[in-house]
Amino acid sequence: MNEHIHSARQEPNLLREHFPYDRPPLIVFDGVDVPMDRPGDIFITDTTFRDGQQARTPYTVKQITELFDLLHRLSGPKGVIRQTEFFLYSEKDRQAVRACQERGYEFPEITAWIRAVAKDFQLVKEMGIRETGILTSCSDYHIHMKLGMNREQAMEQYLSIVRAALDEGIRPRCHLEDVTRADVYGFVVPFVQRLVRLSEESGIPVKVRLCDTMGYGVGYPGAALPRSVPRLLHALRTETGIASAQLEWHGHNDFYKVLTNAATAWLYGCSGVNGTLLGFGERTGNTPIEGLLFEYMGLTGDTSVDTRIVTEIADYFERELGYRVPPMTPFVGKSFNVTAAGIHADGIIKNEEIYNIFDTDKLLNRPLGVLVTDKAGTAGVAHWVNRQLKLTGAARIDKRAEGVQAMYEWVVAQYEDGRTTSLSDDELLEAARRYLPELFRAAGASS
């Protein structure tokens, strides 16, 4: 392995051919493609209580513990969600860690996040935590412009902190902040080569988290470094010899690529992908754990996880934390599997697979829904009635039924004066009692 040392560079290389700043960043192609190299073991890690908590009102100890319980259940018997990280600075932070430690769960493993300061390792050791994240910013934007150092100074400081962790018997996890805006061969590769050497000397695996801090990463074939996620993974795997199990991806959604980049990282040699519940994180957020989970299942075929817990988590955020999930949010929004078009509702009545992504009732406790407006048609009204009253088989009401026709005429009438919102379940239920009374008489008789 050749160490490409350009770490003493005095002037920052801001890669203006990629990042002009007065225009959107450019996606540069150099035509170099690299092969996929998916690890045999891929998994998810969590930063809900670290990066996720930086983007919202801090959780209480009780809320952290209850969310930790949900993460544990969502991890399943195989520990798909392998780790979660915590702050340690305040007494409240440490109380939350102790409360979660008392649960005694194997997964997710509790890890820490500390500043790149030697004395902070004492906190990790006192709490009995075996692994901690350390901020090791790697772009010249951070090294020169934020830290006021040159590359050589930054690298030596980072390595001293890593050695301090190893001396304490703690696994260091180096967070390569802003890696998609860094000089990959001038700093990132030589730094990781040094980390691999320290791993070999100490017998303790030093982990590396690739942080796409600004969401610049792309997965396109032939895209150039530093933005190419495949090329980043390939460079680290081939130039440093670091094991896939020691690599982790952490993305942000500034350019709507957060889940795609995460899956790309898995495909090109990264074992771990880091995310947060519901995608909370700085600015546009992190990779949503629920999205990662379904992507993981699609890539591996693993069905060991009870995905219905995803709905419990979304309900918890709304009920206990007062967070209104945007209705169009995949898997957890109120409207993610609700159709508003009458022609779609007509297809759903024939076979719900036509317009549903999978069996959302079975996998998420979220049956397929229809939004009833004047655009829903008689098919939409019939579907709503059948779902609301749990009518199946021969008991299902047909869209051509006289009562359905009358109920739809009532729906249309609600919009004649300019109404624009959909009808609520309570409004529709009252109308159904009026226009389809026989269904309610039958229900009363059967009960």
C-alpha positions in Angstrom: 0.0 0.0 0.0 1.4 3.4 -1.0 0.8 6.2 1.4 0.0 9.3 -0.7 1.1 12.0 1.8 0.0 15.5 0.9 -0.9 16.3 4.5 1.5 19.2 5.0 -0.3 21.3 2.4 -0.5 24.9 3.6 -3.3 26.2 1.5 -6.7 24.5 1.5 -7.8 22.7 -1.7 -11.5 23.6 -1.9 -12.1 21.6 -5.0 -13.8 24.4 -6.8 -14.3 22.3 -10.0 -16.9 20.4 -7.9 -18.0 23.0 -5.4 -18.2 26.5 -7.0 -20.6 27.8 -4.2 -22.2 30.5 -6.3 -23.9 27.7 -8.3 -25.2 24.3 -7.3 -22.4 21.8 -6.8 -21.3 20.1 -10.1 -21.4 16.3 -10.5 -18.2 15.6 -12.4 -17.7 12.4 -14.4 -14.3 10.9 -15.2 -15.6 7.6 -16.6 -13.9 5.4 -14.0 -16.2 2.6 -12.7 -15.5 0.2 -9.9 -17.1 -3.2 -9.1 -19.7 -3.9 -6.5 -18.4 -5.6 -3.4 -21.2 -6.1 -1.0 -20.1 -7.5 2.4 -21.6 -10.8 3.5 -22.9 -9.1 6.7 -24.6 -5.8 6.4 -26.4 -4.0 9.3 -27.8 -0.7 10.5 -26.5 1.5 13.3 -28.5 4.3 15.0 -27.8 7.9 16.0 -31.3 8.9 17.2 -29.9 10.0 20.5 -26.9 11.9 19.1 -27.3 13.4 15.6 -31.1 13.0 15.7 -31.4 14.7 19.1 -29.5 17.7 17.8 -32.3 18.5 15.4 -35.3 18.6 17.8 -36.3 19.3 21.4 -34.1 17.0 23.6 -35.7 13.8 24.8 -36.3 13.1 28.5 -34.6 10.1 30.1 -38.0 8.3 30.0 -38.4 9.0 26.3 -34.9 7.9 25.5 -35.5 4.6 27.4 -38.8 4.0 25.7 -37.4 4.7 22.2 -34.4 2.4 23.1 -36.9 -0.3 23.9 -38.5 0.2 20.5 -35.2 0.1 18.8 -34.3 -3.1 20.5 -37.6 -4.7 19.4 -37.0 -3.4 15.9 -33.5 -5.0 15.8 -35.1 -8.4 15.9 -33.4 -11.7 16.9 -30.4 -11.1 14.6 -29.6 -7.6 15.8 -30.2 -5.9 12.4 -29.8 -2.6 14.3 -26.4 -3.3 15.7 -25.5 -0.2 17.7 -26.8 3.2 18.9 -24.8 6.2 20.2 -25.2 8.5 23.1 -23.8 11.8 24.4 -22.2 11.6 27.8 -21.6 15.2 28.8 -24.6 16.1 31.0 -25.9 14.2 34.0 -29.1 13.7 32.1 -27.1 12.1 29.3 -25.5 9.7 31.7 -28.8 8.9 33.4 -30.2 7.9 30.0 -27.3 5.7 29.3 -27.5 4.0 32.7 -31.3 3.4 32.2 -30.7 1.8 28.8 -27.7 -0.3 30.1 -30.0 -1.6 32.9 -32.2 -3.2 30.1 -29.4 -5.6 29.5 -30.0 -5.8 25.7 -27.4 -7.3 23.4 -28.7 -5.1 20.5 -28.4 -2.3 19.9 -25.1 -2.0 21.6 -24.7 1.2 23.5 -21.8 3.4 22.2 -20.7 6.9 22.9 -19.8 10.1 21.0 -17.2 12.5 22.4 -15.1 15.4 21.4 -11.5 14.7 20.1 -10.2 15.5 23.6 -8.2 12.9 25.6 -9.9 13.5 28.9 -13.3 12.7 27.4 -12.3 9.0 27.2 -12.5 8.9 31.0 -16.2 9.5 30.7 -16.5 6.5 28.3 -14.5 4.3 30.6 -16.4 5.3 33.7 -19.7 4.4 31.9 -18.4 1.0 30.9 -18.9 1.7 27.2 -16.6 -0.3 24.8 -16.8 1.9 21.7 -16.9 5.7 21.1 -17.2 7.9 18.1 -14.6 10.7 17.7 -14.9 13.7 15.4 -12.0 13.6 12.8 -13.0 16.1 10.2 -11.2 15.4 6.9 -12.0 18.1 4.3 -9.9 21.2 3.9 -13.1 23.2 4.5 -13.0 21.8 8.1 -9.2 21.4 8.7 -8.1 24.8 7.4 -11.2 27.0 7.6 -12.8 25.6 10.8 -10.0 24.1 12.9 -7.3 26.6 11.7 -4.8 23.7 11.1 -3.0 22.2 8.2 -3.4 18.6 7.2 -0.3 17.3 9.0 -1.4 19.0 12.3 -4.9 17.7 12.0 -3.7 14.1 11.3 -1.3 14.1 14.2 -4.0 15.4 16.6 -6.5 12.8 15.4 -4.0 10.0 15.7 -3.1 11.0 19.3 -6.7 10.8 20.3 -7.1 7.4 18.7 -4.0 6.2 20.6 -5.5 7.5 23.8 -8.7 5.5 23.2 -6.7 2.3 22.4 -4.6 2.8 25.5 -7.8 2.7 27.5 -8.9 -0.5 25.7 -11.8 1.4 24.0 -12.7 0.9 20.3 -12.3 4.2 18.5 -14.8 5.0 15.7 -13.3 7.9 13.6 -16.0 10.1 12.1 -14.5 11.3 8.8 -16.6 14.5 8.7 -17.2 16.0 5.3 -15.6 13.1 3.4 -17.5 13.8 0.2 -15.7 17.2 0.0 -12.3 16.0 1.0 -9.0 15.3 -0.8 -9.4 11.5 -0.9 -5.8 10.6 -1.8 -4.2 13.6 -0.2 -5.7 13.1 3.2 -8.4 10.5 3.6 -6.5 7.4 2.3 -3.2 8.2 4.2 -5.2 8.8 7.4 -7.1 5.5 7.2 -3.8 3.7 6.3 -2.5 5.0 9.6 -5.6 3.8 11.4 -5.3 0.3 9.9 -1.7 0.2 11.2 -2.9 1.2 14.7 -5.6 -1.5 14.5 -2.9 -4.1 13.7 -0.5 -3.0 16.4 -3.2 -2.8 19.1 -5.3 -5.7 18.2 -8.4 -3.5 18.6 -10.3 -2.7 15.4 -10.4 1.0 14.7 -13.7 1.8 12.9 -14.2 4.5 10.3 -17.5 6.3 9.7 -17.7 8.0 6.4 -19.8 11.1 7.0 -21.5 12.7 4.0 -22.0 15.8 6.1 -23.5 18.0 3.4 -25.3 15.3 1.4 -22.9 15.7 -1.6 -22.5 12.0 -2.3 -23.7 10.4 -5.5 -24.0 6.8 -6.6 -23.8 7.3 -10.4 -21.5 5.1 -12.4 -18.4 7.0 -13.6 -18.8 9.9 -11.2 -15.5 11.3 -9.9 -14.1 11.5 -6.4 -14.8 12.8 -3.8 -18.5 12.7 -4.4 -18.7 9.2 -5.8 -19.8 6.8 -3.0 -18.7 3.7 -5.0 -15.3 5.2 -5.6 -14.8 6.3 -2.0 -15.5 2.7 -0.7 -13.4 1.2 -3.4 -10.5 3.5 -2.6 -10.5 2.7 1.1 -11.0 -1.0 0.6 -8.2 -1.4 -2.0 -5.7 1.3 -0.8 -5.9 0.8 2.9 -7.0 -2.8 3.4 -9.6 -1.8 6.0 -12.2 -4.5 6.6 -15.8 -3.9 5.5 -16.9 -4.6 9.1 -14.9 -1.5 10.2 -16.6 0.8 7.7 -19.8 2.7 8.3 -21.7 5.2 6.2 -23.5 8.3 7.6 -25.5 10.5 5.2 -27.6 13.6 5.1 -30.5 14.4 2.8 -29.5 17.8 1.4 -29.9 16.7 -2.2 -32.6 14.0 -1.7 -30.1 11.1 -2.0 -29.8 10.0 1.6 -31.3 6.5 1.2 -29.9 5.8 -2.3 -26.4 6.7 -1.1 -26.8 4.5 2.0 -27.8 1.5 -0.1 -24.9 2.3 -2.5 -22.5 2.2 0.4 -23.7 -1.3 1.4 -23.3 -2.5 -2.2 -19.7 -1.2 -2.6 -18.2 -2.6 0.6 -19.6 -0.9 3.7 -21.0 -3.2 6.4 -22.7 -0.6 8.5 -25.1 2.2 7.6 -26.0 4.8 10.2 -29.5 6.4 10.5 -32.1 7.8 12.9 -35.7 7.1 13.7 -37.9 9.1 11.2 -34.7 10.6 9.7 -34.3 13.3 12.3 -30.9 15.0 11.9 -29.2 18.3 11.2 -30.7 20.4 8.4 -32.5 17.9 6.0 -31.9 15.0 8.3 -30.2 11.6 8.3 -31.1 8.3 6.7 -34.4 7.1 8.2 -34.0 3.9 10.1 -37.4 2.7 8.7 -36.3 3.3 5.1 -33.0 1.5 5.8 -34.8 -1.5 7.3 -36.9 -2.1 4.2 -33.9 -1.5 1.9 -32.0 -4.1 4.0 -34.8 -6.6 3.7 -34.9 -6.0 -0.1 -31.2 -6.6 -0.4 -30.9 -9.6 1.9 -34.3 -11.3 1.9 -34.1 -11.3 5.8 -37.6 -11.3 7.3 -36.6 -11.8 10.9 -37.7 -8.3 11.9 -41.3 -7.4 13.0 -41.8 -4.4 10.8 -45.1 -3.5 12.5 -42.9 -1.9 15.2 -42.2 0.9 12.7 -45.8 2.0 13.0 -45.6 1.8 16.8 -42.6 4.1 16.6 -44.4 6.6 14.4 -47.4 6.5 16.8 -45.0 7.1 19.7 -43.6 10.2 18.1 -47.0 11.6 17.5 -48.6 10.6 20.8 -45.7 11.1 23.3 -43.5 13.7 21.5 -46.1 15.8 19.8 -44.5 15.4 16.4 -46.8 15.4 13.4 -45.4 13.1 10.8 -45.7 14.7 7.3 -48.6 12.7 5.8 -46.7 11.8 2.6 -43.8 10.2 4.5 -43.1 6.7 3.2 -44.1 3.9 5.6 -45.1 6.1 8.4 -47.2 9.1 7.0 -51.0 9.0 7.3 -51.3 9.1 3.5 -48.4 6.9 2.3 -50.8 4.1 1.3 -53.9 6.1 0.7 -55.2 6.8 -2.8 -57.3 9.8 -3.7 -58.0 9.0 -7.4 -61.3 7.3 -8.3 -59.7 5.3 -11.1 -57.1 4.0 -8.6 -59.8 3.0 -6.1 -61.5 1.1 -8.8 -58.3 -0.9 -9.3 -57.9 -1.5 -5.6 -61.4 -3.0 -5.4 -60.4 -5.5 -8.0 -57.0 -6.3 -6.4 -55.2 -4.1 -3.9 -51.8 -5.2 -5.2 -52.4 -3.0 -8.2 -51.9 0.2 -6.2 -50.2 -0.9 -2.9 -46.4 -1.2 -2.6 -46.7 -4.4 -0.5 -49.2 -5.9 2.1 -49.1 -2.8 4.3 -51.7 -4.3 6.6 -49.6 -7.3 7.4 -46.2 -5.6 7.5 -47.1 -2.3 9.1 -50.6 -2.7 10.6 -51.6 -0.1 8.0 -54.4 -1.3 5.7 -54.6 0.3 2.3 -56.8 3.4 2.4 -58.8 5.7 0.0 -59.1 9.4 0.5 -62.7 10.3 -0.2 -63.3 13.6 -2.1 -65.5 14.3 -5.1 -62.7 12.8 -7.2 -62.9 9.4 -5.4 -65.9 8.1 -7.5 -68.3 5.4 -6.4 -65.3 3.0 -6.3 -63.6 5.1 -3.6 -66.8 5.3 -1.5 -67.3 1.6 -1.7 -63.7 0.9 -0.7 -64.0 3.2 2.2 -67.2 1.5 3.4 -65.8 -2.0 3.0 -62.6 -1.1 4.9 -64.3 0.9 7.6 -66.9 -1.7 8.3 -64.5 -4.6 7.8 -66.7 -6.2 5.1 -65.0 -9.1 3.3 -66.0 -11.8 0.8 -69.7 -11.9 -0.1 -70.5 -9.2 2.5 -68.5 -6.6 0.6 -70.6 -3.7 -0.9 -70.3 -3.1 -4.6 -69.7 0.3 -6.1 -72.9 -0.1 -8.2 -75.1 -0.5 -5.1 -77.9 2.0 -4.9 -76.8 3.2 -1.4 -73.2 3.7 -2.6 -74.5 5.7 -5.6 -76.5 7.9 -3.2 -73.7 8.3 -0.8 -71.3 9.4 -3.6 -73.9 12.0 -4.7 -73.9 13.4 -1.2 -70.0 13.5 -1.3 -70.1 15.5 -4.6 -72.6 17.9 -3.1 -70.2 18.7 -0.2 -67.8 20.2 -2.8 -70.3 22.2 -4.8 -69.7 25.2 -2.5 -65.9 25.1 -2.9 -64.8 22.6 -0.2 -61.2 21.5 -0.9 -60.4 19.2 2.0 -61.1 15.5 2.1 -64.0 14.2 4.1 -63.3 12.9 7.6 -64.1 9.4 8.7 -66.7 10.8 11.1 -68.5 12.6 8.3 -68.4 9.6 6.1 -69.6 7.3 8.8 -72.6 9.5 9.4 -73.4 9.5 5.7 -73.0 5.7 5.5 -75.5 5.3 8.3 -77.9 7.4 6.4 -77.5 5.9 2.9 -76.5 2.3 3.8 -78.6 1.6 7.0 -78.9 -2.1 6.2 -75.2 -2.6 6.8 -75.5 -1.2 10.3 -78.6 -3.2 11.1 -76.8 -6.3 10.0 -73.8 -5.4 12.1 -76.1 -4.8 15.1 -77.9 -8.1 14.7 -74.7 -10.1 14.4 -73.3 -8.5 17.6 
